[in-house]
Amino acid sequence: MRLAFKIWLEQNGKAFGDGPCDLLQRIERTGSLRKAAAEIGMSYNQAWRLLRTLEGRLGFPLLVRQVGGAVGGGSTVTPQARRLMHSYRAFREEVADALNRLFGAHFSGEE
């Protein structure tokens, strides 16, 4: 038996979790919402709508978007989004450690 869990933050509905954090990390790495969405098998429109919804719930922008042109467009993760990602990952890691300790204390030796 193993422990499995999901964790997310809510503010007027689901506002942030593993999926959005992963998407933002990919945007930060690729510089593109379209490329990041494609990497996880999500359509650009779906990813764009998700981020717009989350921005509304969180009350701050997650991306700065550059419209395409001769050199192409792109997306940059905002400083607020970067802080949120950092805090969420640190919090999630601590939660995982705590839950694994509790799981071990209550289910050690269980088959």
N, C-alpha and C positions, 0 to 999 in steps of 0.2 A: 504494500500500500504506500502511496505517496501523497503528499500535500499538493493541492492545486488551488489557486485563488486568483481573483481579479480585484483590482483596486482602481478607483477613479475618484475624481473630485467633482462635486456638484455645486452649481450655482445657477438657480433657475433651470434645472435640468443638468444632464451630464455635461460637464464643462471641460474636463481634461482627463486623459488616461493613457494607457500604453499605446493605443493606436495613433492618437494625435501626436504624442511625443515622438514616436517612430517616424511619422510623416514629416514633422518639423526637422528632425535630425537629418533625414534624407534631403530635404530642401536645403538645409544649411550646407550639406556636402556637395550637392549637385548644382545649387544656385537656380533650381528650376522646379516649380510646382508640377509641371507636366512630367518631367523625368522622375521625380519622386513618386508621384501617383502611379506611373507605369511600373516602377520597380515593385510595388506591392499589389499590382493588379487592380488598381482603382482607376476609374475614369477621371480625367481632368475636371470635368464638371462636378462630379461627386466630391472630389477633394476640395474644390473651390467652395462648394456649398457648405461642406463640413467646417472648413476654417472660418467662413463668414458667420455661421451659427455660433461657433465657439467664441469668436471675437465679440459677438453680441452678448453672450452670457458672461464672459470674463470682464468686459468693459474696456478692453484695450486691444490694439491691433497686434496680430501675430506675425504678419508679413508686410514688407514694403515691396510693392509690385512695380516692375518696370515694363511698360508696354513695348512690344516688339518694334522693330524698325530695321534699319540697315545692319546694325550690329546684333539684333535680336533682343528679346526681352529677358526677364528673369525675376527671381524673387529672393529677397533677403529676409532672414529671421530678425525680428526686432529685438532690441536689448531686453525689453520686458518678457518676450517669449523665451529668450535665452535663459533669463533668470528663472522663469517658471519651469523650463525643462530641467535645469540644474537642480532646483529644489525638489521637483517631482521624483527625479531619479534617485536622489539621496534619500528622500522619504521612503520610496518604494523599497530600496535596498534595506533600510532599517526595519521596515515592516516585514519583509521576507525573513530577515534574521530572527526577529522576534517570533514570528509564526512557526518557523522551523524549530526553534527551541521549544515552544509550547507543544508542537506536534510530537517531538521526540519525548517530551516529558509524559505525555498522555498516551502515546501509542508505541512506545519502544517495545520491541519483542512481539508485536502483533503481526500476524500473517494475513 
